[in-house]
Amino acid sequence: RQSGLGMVVCRDSTHFGAAAFWAQRISSHGMMGMAYTNASPLVPPWQGREGRIGTNPLCVSLPSAGPGDWLLDMATTTVAKNRIHRASASGQTTVPAGWAMDAAGVPTQDTRQALAGLLTPLGGYKGSGLGLLVEILCGVLGGGAMTTQVGALHSTKRRMQVSHCFIAIDVARFMPLDEFQSRMEFLLTTVKSAAPAQGCNEVLVAGEPERRMEAQRRREGIPVDAGVWRRLSELAEGLGVALP
């Protein structure tokens, strides 16, 4: 009998960009799409002060639309390292509390210390556990590089050799697709019907902020931080490329 689940693991890869891109390619064919990847060891294990786990993002995309649309795309750290690189490039001297630790494993808001230090696991020991789960699904199961064996995106000393895991679940093997979509609409509508907490205007579910931001970016364009633009300008000048 044909299986309703497909799973592929690849190794010796590099940065695969946004996890949602891959998960949505699966969900566009009427399946639940899941994408995971391990990454450079920038995160200490719970109660540690040396990097052993990556940001190790996970993503789930559903074959649904409208009120039933739900897309979870998240790192297993409080933020991705790119947020700190952006803060540094923009000249921000501090980052929000809880984002990072310095090289000694002490929480810090100093951007330079955060850049040279470590990222914090999402939710403490729970994020550390989720990060390790992704490491198992990708690095261990894929037979590729794991933890400190993984290279770094911003380093040329060695190859990244990250591993990815992709899972597809055929919804039609469990119920008709339109029934699944209807049930998702009921679920999310019920969740969003909760009264907003004080200071909030509405209840949001995974994927909503990103869809709204995408629509805004398509209307208004993509803003570039002053620090990033300055760096791009320097690179363009050095390469003799005219700026737009």
C-alpha positions in Angstrom: 0.0 0.0 0.0 1.2 3.5 -0.9 2.3 5.4 2.2 0.7 8.8 3.2 4.0 10.1 4.4 7.3 10.9 2.7 10.5 11.9 4.4 13.9 12.9 2.9 17.1 13.9 4.7 20.1 15.5 2.9 23.6 16.2 4.2 26.7 18.2 3.2 24.5 21.2 2.3 24.7 24.9 3.0 22.3 27.7 4.2 18.9 26.8 2.6 17.4 30.3 3.2 13.9 30.6 4.5 12.5 27.3 5.8 9.0 28.4 4.8 10.0 28.3 1.1 10.6 24.6 1.2 7.6 23.7 3.4 5.3 25.8 1.3 6.5 24.0 -1.9 5.2 20.8 -0.2 1.9 22.2 1.0 1.1 23.6 -2.4 0.6 20.0 -3.5 -2.1 19.3 -0.9 0.2 18.0 1.8 1.4 19.1 5.2 5.0 20.3 4.6 7.7 20.3 7.3 11.3 21.5 6.9 14.1 21.4 9.4 17.8 22.2 9.3 20.8 22.1 11.7 23.1 25.0 11.7 26.4 26.5 13.1 26.8 25.8 16.8 26.0 29.3 18.1 23.8 28.2 21.0 24.9 26.7 24.3 23.0 23.7 25.7 20.9 24.5 28.7 23.2 25.5 31.6 26.2 25.5 29.3 28.4 28.4 28.1 29.8 27.0 24.9 28.1 26.7 21.6 26.9 23.2 20.8 23.6 23.6 19.0 22.5 25.7 16.0 19.5 28.0 15.7 18.0 24.8 14.1 14.8 26.2 12.7 11.7 24.2 12.1 8.8 25.0 9.8 5.3 23.6 9.2 3.1 24.7 6.3 -0.5 23.5 5.8 -2.5 23.0 2.5 -5.1 25.5 3.6 -6.0 29.1 2.7 -7.9 32.1 4.0 -9.1 31.8 7.7 -7.6 28.3 7.8 -4.1 29.3 6.7 -1.4 28.6 9.3 2.4 28.7 8.8 4.9 28.2 11.6 8.5 29.1 10.7 10.7 29.6 13.8 14.2 29.2 15.1 14.7 27.3 18.3 16.5 30.3 19.7 14.9 33.5 20.9 16.0 35.2 17.6 18.1 34.3 14.6 21.7 35.5 14.5 20.8 37.7 11.6 18.9 40.0 13.9 22.0 40.8 15.8 24.1 41.2 12.6 21.4 43.7 11.4 21.5 45.6 14.7 25.3 45.8 14.4 25.2 46.9 10.8 22.7 49.6 11.7 24.9 51.0 14.5 22.6 49.9 17.3 24.7 49.6 20.5 22.1 47.4 22.3 19.8 44.6 21.6 16.6 43.5 23.5 17.1 41.6 26.7 16.9 37.8 26.3 18.4 37.7 22.8 22.0 36.8 23.6 24.8 36.0 26.0 28.4 37.1 26.0 31.3 34.8 25.5 31.1 33.8 29.2 27.5 32.8 29.0 26.2 35.9 30.8 23.0 37.5 29.4 23.9 40.8 27.6 22.3 43.6 25.7 25.5 44.9 24.3 25.5 44.4 20.6 29.2 43.8 20.2 29.2 41.3 23.1 26.2 39.6 21.6 27.8 39.4 18.2 30.9 37.7 19.7 28.9 35.6 22.1 26.0 33.1 22.0 22.3 33.0 21.2 19.8 32.1 23.9 17.6 29.0 23.5 14.0 29.7 23.1 12.2 29.2 26.4 15.4 28.0 28.2 15.6 24.3 28.5 12.6 23.8 26.3 14.3 25.5 23.3 17.5 23.6 24.0 15.5 20.4 23.7 13.8 21.5 20.5 17.1 22.4 19.0 18.6 19.1 19.8 15.5 17.3 18.3 16.2 19.1 15.0 19.9 18.2 15.3 18.8 14.5 15.6 16.3 14.7 12.6 18.9 16.3 10.4 22.5 15.7 11.4 22.2 12.3 13.2 19.6 10.7 11.0 21.2 12.2 7.8 24.6 10.9 8.6 26.1 14.4 8.2 28.1 16.9 10.3 26.7 17.5 13.8 27.1 20.2 16.4 30.7 21.5 16.4 31.4 19.7 13.2 29.2 22.2 11.3 30.9 25.1 9.7 29.8 28.8 9.8 28.1 30.9 7.2 30.4 33.9 7.8 33.6 31.8 7.8 35.7 30.4 5.0 37.8 28.1 7.2 35.7 25.1 6.4 32.5 24.0 4.6 29.2 24.4 6.4 28.0 20.8 5.7 24.6 21.3 7.3 21.8 18.7 7.0 18.2 19.2 6.2 15.1 17.2 6.8 11.9 17.4 4.8 8.6 15.7 5.6 5.4 15.5 3.6 2.1 14.2 5.0 -0.6 13.4 2.5 -3.8 14.9 4.1 -6.0 13.0 1.7 -4.9 9.7 3.3 -6.7 10.8 6.5 -9.6 12.9 5.2 -10.8 14.9 2.2 -8.7 18.0 1.7 -11.7 20.3 1.9 -12.7 18.8 5.2 -9.2 19.4 6.5 -9.4 23.0 5.4 -12.8 23.4 7.0 -11.5 22.0 10.3 -8.5 24.2 10.2 -10.7 27.2 9.7 -12.8 26.3 12.7 -9.7 25.7 14.8 -8.1 29.0 14.0 -11.3 31.0 14.1 -11.9 29.6 17.6 -8.4 30.5 18.7 -8.6 34.0 17.4 -12.0 34.5 19.0 -10.3 34.8 22.4 -10.5 38.2 24.0 -7.2 40.1 23.4 -5.0 40.7 26.4 -4.6 44.2 27.8 -2.6 46.4 25.4 -3.3 44.1 22.4 -5.8 44.7 19.6 -6.3 41.1 18.4 -5.1 37.5 18.8 -2.7 36.5 16.0 -1.7 33.0 14.9 1.5 31.8 13.2 1.9 33.2 9.7 -0.4 36.2 10.1 2.3 38.8 10.9 4.5 37.6 8.0 1.6 37.7 5.5 0.8 41.2 6.5 4.4 42.3 6.2 4.7 40.6 2.8 1.7 42.6 1.6 3.1 45.8 2.9 6.5 45.2 1.4 4.9 44.5 -2.0 3.0 47.8 -1.8 5.8 50.0 -0.3 9.0 48.2 -1.2 11.6 46.7 1.1 13.4 49.1 3.5 17.2 48.8 3.9 18.8 49.8 7.2 21.3 52.7 7.0 24.2 50.5 8.1 23.4 47.8 5.5 23.1 50.5 2.8 26.4 51.9 3.8 28.1 48.5 3.5 26.5 47.8 0.2 27.6 51.2 -1.1 31.2 50.5 0.0 31.1 47.1 -1.8 29.6 48.7 -4.9 32.3 51.4 -5.0 35.1 48.8 -4.6 33.7 46.7 -7.4 32.9 49.6 -9.7 29.1 48.9 -9.6 26.8 51.9 -10.0 24.2 52.3 -7.3 20.5 52.5 -8.3 
